[in-house]
Amino acid sequence: MIRTSPDIGSATGRPRPGVLLINLGTPDAPRPAAVRRYLREFLGDRRVVELSPWLWRPLLELAVLPWRPRRSAAAYRRIWLKDPTESPLRAATRSLAEKLQAQVAARDHAPVIDWAMRYGRPAIAERIEALMAQGCDRLLVCPLYPQYAAATTASALDAVFATFRGHRRLPAVRTLPPYYDHPAYIAALANSVREHIAAMGWEPERLLLSFHGLPQAQVDAGDPYREQCGTTAKALRAALGYDAEQAPLAYQSRFGPRAWLAPQLDDALVRLAREGVRDVMVITPGFATDCLETLEEVGMRSRARFLAAGGRRFSVVPCLNDSDAHVALLATLIETEAAGWLS
């Protein structure tokens, strides 16, 4: 059925571009029921778990969702914000969009900046409809994933284009390409490391560059994620003056029994501690905003493993979050990718 689309341009009297920032997602609350809804949507995505639904759906419903939400909810409670009562990922993404809107507001044909979550709320379809209702006849979609993976970037774009099914009148759409080696991105990461070292008052013996893991089978099938993570790591080392021994690459957040990209972060941390490395910092360059994986998994559990293995000092460099550097980076990327729309 063809649906009636918003009357693009009616809200402002003239068309204008829209920009949609997309982050991965978050439960609405650190409670098992809310986490179960979130995980059902997330782990039910064929891009995330590339198994036959006939095999995976029963496993998800009978072996994962009955027990994992309770454990994950406990982890979310350890990082949940009190004021406002929400996840750090949601708070940082909202603030980032608001600051970016303020940054571009003064220019002619200023875009409307909005944000959405691939899983959970606010949903991608909801925010696209809102942008179209505000008169946006051009849409720049910005997945907040510097390195491309089908499980992240492609999944977000799947949801974007699914929104338009059945609509009669569609906006022109562009998508932000991966920015894993963009000079502004590398500079922002390098500066965040320098600022964190200065704030902590000690130099790490090792700076581990930890990226979210990916099943090896997805890389073998042609996913460019590992290559792009390696390129980011190499560029960041060069910007900081480190070599591969001083700043090794690792992966985290393994799920399930299948082979994932290696080395795993926790294995690397334990090995370093046993080799006599006492002081370690970790940076997570693939995460645009802090979340469960950076704050609880790395900041709490990985820290405990390193210290228990003999480490002395451990710290995690905050993600770019809603920092001025992140706002400036995204403004630069939008300026490039929306060329011709903003002038």
C-alpha positions as CSV (number, residue, x, y, z in Angstrom):
1,M,0.0,0.0,0.0
2,I,1.3,3.5,-0.9
3,R,1.2,5.8,2.1
4,T,0.7,9.5,2.1
5,S,4.1,11.1,2.8
6,P,4.7,14.3,4.8
7,D,4.3,17.5,2.6
8,I,8.0,18.1,2.3
9,G,8.8,21.8,2.5
10,S,5.5,22.9,4.1
11,A,6.8,23.5,7.6
12,T,9.3,26.2,6.6
13,G,8.1,27.5,3.3
14,R,11.1,26.1,1.5
15,P,13.0,22.8,1.4
16,R,16.0,22.3,3.7
17,P,18.5,19.6,4.4
18,G,18.2,17.2,7.4
19,V,21.0,15.3,9.1
20,L,20.3,12.2,11.1
21,L,22.9,10.9,13.5
22,I,22.4,7.2,14.2
23,N,23.9,5.4,17.2
24,L,23.6,1.7,18.1
25,G,21.0,1.9,20.8
26,T,20.2,1.3,24.4
27,P,17.5,-0.1,26.6
28,D,15.0,2.3,28.1
29,A,15.8,1.2,31.6
30,P,18.3,-1.0,33.5
31,R,15.7,-3.6,34.2
32,P,15.4,-7.1,32.8
33,A,12.2,-6.5,30.9
34,A,13.6,-3.4,29.1
35,V,16.9,-5.1,28.4
36,R,15.0,-8.2,27.0
37,R,13.1,-6.0,24.5
38,Y,16.3,-4.3,23.4
39,L,18.2,-7.6,23.0
40,R,15.4,-9.2,21.1
41,E,15.6,-6.4,18.5
42,F,19.4,-6.3,18.5
43,L,20.2,-10.0,18.4
44,G,17.2,-10.6,16.1
45,D,18.9,-8.5,13.4
46,R,20.1,-10.8,10.5
47,R,23.0,-8.4,10.0
48,V,24.2,-9.0,13.6
49,V,23.8,-12.7,13.8
50,E,24.2,-14.2,10.4
51,L,22.7,-17.6,11.2
52,S,19.6,-19.1,9.7
53,P,16.5,-17.8,11.5
54,W,15.3,-21.4,11.8
55,L,18.4,-22.2,13.9
56,W,18.9,-18.8,15.7
57,R,15.4,-17.8,16.6
58,P,14.8,-20.8,18.9
59,L,18.2,-20.4,20.5
60,L,17.6,-16.7,21.0
61,E,14.2,-17.2,22.6
62,L,15.0,-20.3,24.6
63,A,18.7,-20.1,25.5
64,V,19.7,-16.4,25.4
65,L,16.7,-14.2,26.4
66,P,15.6,-16.1,29.5
67,W,18.9,-15.4,31.3
68,R,21.1,-12.8,29.6
69,P,18.7,-9.8,30.2
70,R,19.1,-10.1,34.0
71,R,22.9,-10.2,33.9
72,S,23.0,-7.3,31.4
73,A,20.5,-5.3,33.4
74,A,22.8,-5.5,36.4
75,A,25.7,-4.3,34.3
76,Y,23.6,-1.4,33.0
77,R,22.7,-0.4,36.6
78,R,26.4,0.1,37.3
79,I,26.7,2.8,34.7
80,W,23.2,4.3,34.5
81,L,22.9,8.0,35.0
82,K,20.9,9.5,37.8
83,D,20.1,12.9,36.4
84,P,18.6,12.5,33.9
85,T,17.7,8.9,34.5
86,E,19.0,7.3,31.3
87,S,22.0,5.6,29.7
88,P,25.2,7.4,29.1
89,L,24.9,6.5,25.4
90,R,21.5,8.2,25.0
91,A,22.5,11.3,27.0
92,A,25.8,11.8,25.0
93,T,24.1,11.2,21.6
94,R,21.3,13.7,22.4
95,S,23.8,16.3,23.6
96,L,26.0,15.8,20.6
97,A,23.1,16.5,18.2
98,E,22.1,19.6,20.2
99,K,25.6,21.0,20.1
100,L,26.0,20.2,16.5
101,Q,22.7,22.0,15.7
102,A,24.0,25.1,17.6
103,Q,27.3,24.9,15.6
104,V,25.6,25.0,12.2
105,A,22.6,27.2,13.1
106,A,24.1,30.5,11.9
107,R,24.7,29.4,8.3
108,D,22.4,29.8,5.3
109,H,20.2,26.8,4.6
110,A,21.3,25.4,8.0
111,P,20.4,21.7,8.2
112,V,18.1,20.3,10.8
113,I,20.1,18.0,13.1
114,D,18.3,15.0,14.6
115,W,19.3,11.7,16.2
116,A,18.1,8.1,16.4
117,M,18.9,4.7,17.6
118,R,19.2,1.6,15.4
119,Y,17.7,-0.5,18.3
120,G,15.4,1.0,20.9
121,R,14.2,4.6,21.0
122,P,14.0,7.1,19.4
123,A,13.6,4.9,16.3
124,I,15.1,5.7,12.9
125,A,11.7,5.7,11.2
126,E,10.2,8.0,13.8
127,R,12.9,10.6,13.4
128,I,13.0,10.5,9.6
129,E,9.3,11.2,9.6
130,A,9.9,14.1,11.9
131,L,12.6,15.5,9.7
132,M,10.4,15.2,6.6
133,A,7.5,16.9,8.5
134,Q,9.9,19.9,9.2
135,G,10.4,20.4,5.4
136,C,13.6,18.3,4.9
137,D,13.6,17.3,1.2
138,R,17.3,16.2,1.5
139,L,18.6,13.8,4.1
140,L,22.2,13.1,5.1
141,V,22.3,9.9,7.2
142,C,25.3,9.7,9.6
143,P,25.9,6.3,11.2
144,L,28.2,7.0,14.1
145,Y,30.6,4.2,13.3
146,P,34.0,5.3,12.1
147,Q,34.8,1.8,10.8
148,Y,32.4,0.1,8.5
149,A,30.8,-3.3,9.4
150,A,27.8,-4.9,7.9
151,A,26.5,-5.5,11.4
152,T,26.6,-1.8,12.3
153,T,26.7,0.6,9.3
154,A,24.8,-1.6,6.8
155,S,22.2,-2.5,9.4
156,A,21.5,1.2,10.1
157,L,21.2,1.9,6.4
158,D,18.8,-1.0,6.1
159,A,16.5,0.6,8.6
160,V,16.8,4.0,6.9
161,F,15.7,2.7,3.5
162,A,13.0,0.4,5.0
163,T,11.4,3.6,6.3
164,F,10.7,4.7,2.8
165,R,8.8,1.6,1.7
166,G,5.3,2.6,0.6
167,H,5.9,6.3,0.7
168,R,5.1,8.2,-2.4
169,R,7.3,11.2,-2.0
170,L,10.9,10.6,-0.8
171,P,13.7,12.9,0.1
172,A,17.1,12.8,-1.7
173,V,19.3,10.7,0.5
174,R,23.1,10.6,1.0
175,T,25.0,8.5,3.5
176,L,28.1,9.4,5.5
177,P,30.9,7.0,4.5
178,P,33.3,5.4,7.0
179,Y,35.7,8.0,8.4
180,Y,38.2,5.6,10.0
181,D,41.2,7.5,8.5
182,H,39.9,11.0,8.3
183,P,42.5,13.5,9.5
184,A,40.0,15.3,11.8
185,Y,39.0,12.0,13.4
186,I,42.6,10.9,14.0
187,A,43.5,14.3,15.4
188,A,40.5,14.2,17.8
189,L,41.5,10.8,19.0
190,A,45.1,11.8,19.5
191,N,44.2,14.9,21.4
192,S,41.8,12.9,23.6
193,V,44.7,10.6,24.6
194,R,47.1,13.5,25.3
195,E,44.4,15.3,27.4
196,H,43.7,12.1,29.4
197,I,47.3,11.4,30.1
198,A,47.7,15.0,31.3
199,A,44.6,14.7,33.5
200,M,45.7,11.4,35.0
201,G,49.2,12.5,35.7
202,W,51.0,9.4,34.6
203,E,52.3,7.9,31.3
204,P,51.1,4.4,30.3
205,E,53.6,1.8,29.5
206,R,51.1,0.5,26.9
207,L,48.1,2.2,25.2
208,L,45.8,-0.6,24.0
209,L,43.6,0.3,21.1
210,S,40.4,-1.7,21.7
211,F,37.8,-2.1,18.9
212,H,34.5,-4.0,19.2
213,G,35.0,-7.5,18.0
214,L,33.4,-9.2,15.0
215,P,32.9,-12.9,14.1
216,Q,35.8,-14.1,12.0
217,A,33.3,-15.5,9.5
218,Q,32.0,-12.1,8.7
219,V,35.5,-10.8,7.9
220,D,36.2,-13.9,5.8
221,A,33.0,-13.2,3.9
222,G,34.4,-9.8,2.8
223,D,33.6,-7.3,5.6
224,P,36.3,-4.6,5.6
225,Y,36.1,-3.9,9.3
226,R,39.4,-5.5,10.4
227,E,41.3,-3.7,7.7
228,Q,39.8,-0.3,8.6
229,C,40.5,-0.9,12.3
230,G,44.1,-1.6,11.4
231,T,44.3,1.6,9.4
232,T,42.9,3.6,12.3
233,A,45.4,2.1,14.7
234,K,48.3,2.8,12.4
235,A,47.2,6.4,11.9
236,L,46.6,7.0,15.6
237,R,50.0,5.5,16.5
238,A,51.7,7.9,14.0
239,A,49.9,10.9,15.4
240,L,51.0,10.0,18.9
241,G,54.5,8.9,18.1
242,Y,53.9,5.3,19.3
243,D,54.9,2.0,17.6
244,A,52.8,-1.2,17.5
245,E,54.4,-2.5,20.6
246,Q,53.6,0.6,22.6
247,A,50.1,0.8,21.3
248,P,48.8,-2.7,20.3
249,L,45.4,-3.4,18.8
250,A,42.9,-5.7,20.4
251,Y,39.2,-6.6,20.2
252,Q,36.5,-6.9,22.8
253,S,32.9,-7.9,23.5
254,R,33.0,-11.4,22.1
255,F,29.6,-13.1,22.0
256,G,28.9,-16.8,21.5
257,P,31.2,-19.8,20.8
258,R,32.3,-19.0,17.3
259,A,35.7,-17.6,16.4
260,W,36.0,-13.8,16.7
261,L,38.7,-11.4,15.7
262,A,41.8,-11.7,17.9
263,P,43.6,-10.9,20.1
264,Q,40.9,-10.4,22.7
265,L,41.4,-7.4,25.0
266,D,41.2,-9.3,28.3
267,D,43.7,-11.9,27.1
268,A,46.1,-9.1,26.0
269,L,45.8,-7.3,29.4
270,V,46.5,-10.5,31.4
271,R,49.5,-11.3,29.2
272,L,50.9,-7.8,29.6
273,A,50.5,-7.9,33.4
274,R,52.2,-11.2,33.6
275,E,55.1,-9.8,31.5
276,G,55.6,-7.1,34.0
277,V,53.7,-4.2,32.4
278,R,52.3,-2.3,35.3
279,D,50.5,0.8,33.9
280,V,48.0,0.6,31.0
281,M,45.5,2.9,29.3
282,V,42.9,1.7,26.9
283,I,41.2,3.8,24.1
284,T,38.2,2.5,22.2
285,P,38.3,4.4,18.9
286,G,35.4,2.6,17.3
287,F,32.9,3.9,19.8
288,A,31.5,7.4,19.2
289,T,30.1,7.7,22.7
290,D,30.7,5.9,26.0
291,C,28.3,2.9,26.6
292,L,28.0,-0.4,28.4
293,E,31.0,-1.8,26.5
294,T,33.4,1.0,27.3
295,L,32.2,1.9,30.8
296,E,31.3,-1.4,32.4
297,E,33.0,-4.0,30.2
298,V,36.4,-2.3,29.8
299,G,36.3,0.3,32.6
300,M,35.2,-2.2,35.3
301,R,35.6,-5.8,34.3
302,S,38.7,-5.5,32.2
303,R,40.3,-3.2,34.8
304,A,39.7,-5.8,37.5
305,R,41.3,-8.6,35.4
306,F,44.4,-6.5,34.7
307,L,44.9,-5.6,38.3
308,A,44.2,-9.1,39.5
309,A,46.9,-10.3,37.1
310,G,49.5,-8.0,38.6
311,G,48.9,-4.6,37.0
312,R,49.2,-1.4,39.0
313,R,47.4,1.4,37.2
314,F,44.6,1.2,34.6
315,S,42.5,3.9,32.9
316,V,40.2,4.2,30.0
317,V,40.3,7.2,27.7
318,P,36.8,8.6,27.4
319,C,35.1,8.4,24.0
320,L,34.7,11.6,22.0
321,N,31.1,11.8,23.3
322,D,29.7,15.4,23.0
323,S,33.1,17.1,23.2
324,D,33.9,20.2,21.1
325,A,36.3,18.0,19.1
326,H,33.6,15.6,18.2
327,V,31.2,18.4,17.3
328,A,33.9,19.9,15.1
329,L,34.6,16.6,13.5
330,L,31.0,15.9,12.6
331,A,30.6,19.5,11.3
332,T,33.5,18.9,9.0
333,L,32.2,15.6,7.7
334,I,28.7,17.0,7.1
335,E,30.2,20.0,5.3
336,T,31.9,17.6,2.9
337,E,29.2,15.1,2.4
338,A,26.3,17.7,2.1
339,A,28.3,19.8,-0.4
340,G,25.8,21.7,-2.6
341,W,23.0,21.4,0.0
342,L,24.2,23.9,2.5
343,S,25.2,26.9,0.4
